[in-house]
């Protein structure tokens, strides 16, 4: 399937983005207030924000998305890149869209001078972890968090 294209999410694509975003949230058993989704979509298109979005498109249909954020680190002079959200339609899984989205984030991070791309996933997300284990190293850190 060579007609896969990775490109930036456009401001006029809220209707294509929203079902993917909601699918991602459902996958993780989460929900956010509609105002959060509105703010997120606006931030993804604000050049002053460090947040970015790419989509995977096949045959004119948006089938996947990735959101990533650049931030400073105390360990480097350049930024790190946090791949925050990655999602493809269930019908598109296993066809290379996830890999292509991750590799596009790698390219954007290199271009921005980032020394690292990193992300999180749930331990039980076996399908995604099979891909991630081929594309990145798992350093063994454990995440702790407190919801405020």
For each residue, the residues with C-beta under 8 A, 3 or more apart:
1: 4 58 95 96
2:
3: 58 59
4: 1 56 57 58 95 96 97 100
5: 56 57 58
6: 54 55 56 57 100 101 104
7: 54 55 57
8: 52 53 54 55
9: 13 17 44 45 53 54 55 65
10: 13
11: 14 45
12:
13: 9 10 16 17 55 62
14: 11 17 18 41
15: 18
16: 13 19 20 55 62
17: 9 13 14 20 21 41 53 55 62 65
18: 14 15 21 22 37
19: 16 22 23
20: 16 17 23 24 55 62 64 65 87 88 89
21: 17 18 24 25 37 40 65 85 87
22: 18 19 25 26
23: 19 20 26 27 87 89
24: 20 21 27 28 65 85 86 87
25: 21 22 28 30 31 32
26: 22 23 29 30
27: 23 24 87
28: 24 25 122
29: 26
30: 25 26
31: 25
32: 25 36 37
33: 36 37
34: 37 38
35: 38 39
36: 32 33 39 40
37: 18 21 32 33 34 40 41
38: 34 35 41 42
39: 35 36 42 43
40: 21 36 37 43 44 51 67
41: 14 17 37 38 44 45
42: 38 39 45 46
43: 39 40 46 49 51
44: 9 40 41 49 51 52 53 67
45: 9 11 41 42
46: 42 43 49 51
47:
48:
49: 43 44 46
50: 69 70 71 79
51: 40 43 44 46 67 68 69
52: 8 44 67 68 69 70 108
53: 8 9 17 44 65 66 67 68
54: 6 7 8 9 65 66 68 101 104 105 108
55: 6 7 8 9 13 16 17 20 62 64 65 66
56: 4 5 6 62 63 64 65 88 92 97 100 101
57: 4 5 6 7 60 61 62 63
58: 1 3 4 5 61 63 92 95 97
59: 3
60: 57
61: 57 58
62: 13 16 17 20 55 56 57 65
63: 56 57 58 88 89 91 92 97
64: 20 55 56 86 87 88 89 92 97 98 101
65: 9 17 20 21 24 53 54 55 56 62 85 86 87 88 101
66: 53 54 55 83 85 86 87 101 102 104 105
67: 40 44 51 52 53 83 84 85 86
68: 51 52 53 54 81 82 83 84 105 108 109 117
69: 50 51 52 81 82 84
70: 50 52 79 80 81 82 109 112 114
71: 50 79 80 82
72: 79 80
73: 76 78 79 80 115 116
74:
75:
76: 73 79 80 115 116
77:
78: 73 112 113 114 115
79: 50 70 71 72 73 76 112 113 114 115
80: 70 71 72 73 76 114 115 116 117 118
81: 68 69 70 105 108 109 112 114 116 117 118
82: 68 69 70 71 117 118 119
83: 66 67 68 86 102 105 117 118 119
84: 67 68 69 119
85: 21 24 65 66 67
86: 24 64 65 66 67 83 98 101 102 119 128
87: 20 21 23 24 27 64 65 66
88: 20 56 63 64 65 92 93 97 98 101
89: 20 23 63 64 92 93
90: 93
91: 63
92: 56 58 63 64 88 89 95 97
93: 88 89 90 97 98 127
94:
95: 1 4 58 92
96: 1 4 99 100
97: 4 56 58 63 64 88 92 93 100 101
98: 64 86 88 93 101 102 128 131
99: 96 102 103 131 135
100: 4 6 56 96 97 103 104
101: 6 54 56 64 65 66 86 88 97 98 104 105
102: 66 83 86 98 99 105 106 117 131 135 136
103: 99 100 106 107 135
104: 6 54 66 100 101 107 108
105: 54 66 68 81 83 101 102 108 109 117
106: 102 103 109 110 117
107: 103 104 110 111
108: 52 54 68 81 104 105 111 112
109: 68 70 81 105 106 112 114 116 117
110: 106 107 113 114
111: 107 108
112: 70 78 79 81 108 109
113: 78 79 110
114: 70 78 79 80 81 109 110 117
115: 73 76 78 79 80
116: 73 76 80 81 109
117: 68 80 81 82 83 102 105 106 109 114 136
118: 80 81 82 83 136
119: 82 83 84 86 132 136
120: 143
121: 125 128 129 132
122: 28 125
123: 129
124:
125: 121 122 128 129
126: 129 130
127: 93 130 131
128: 86 98 121 125 131 132
129: 121 123 125 126 132 133
130: 126 127 133 134
131: 98 99 102 127 128 134 135
132: 119 121 128 129 135 136 138
133: 129 130 136 138
134: 130 131
135: 99 102 103 131 132
136: 102 117 118 119 132 133
137:
138: 132 133
139:
140:
141:
142:
143: 120
144:
145:
146:
147:
148:
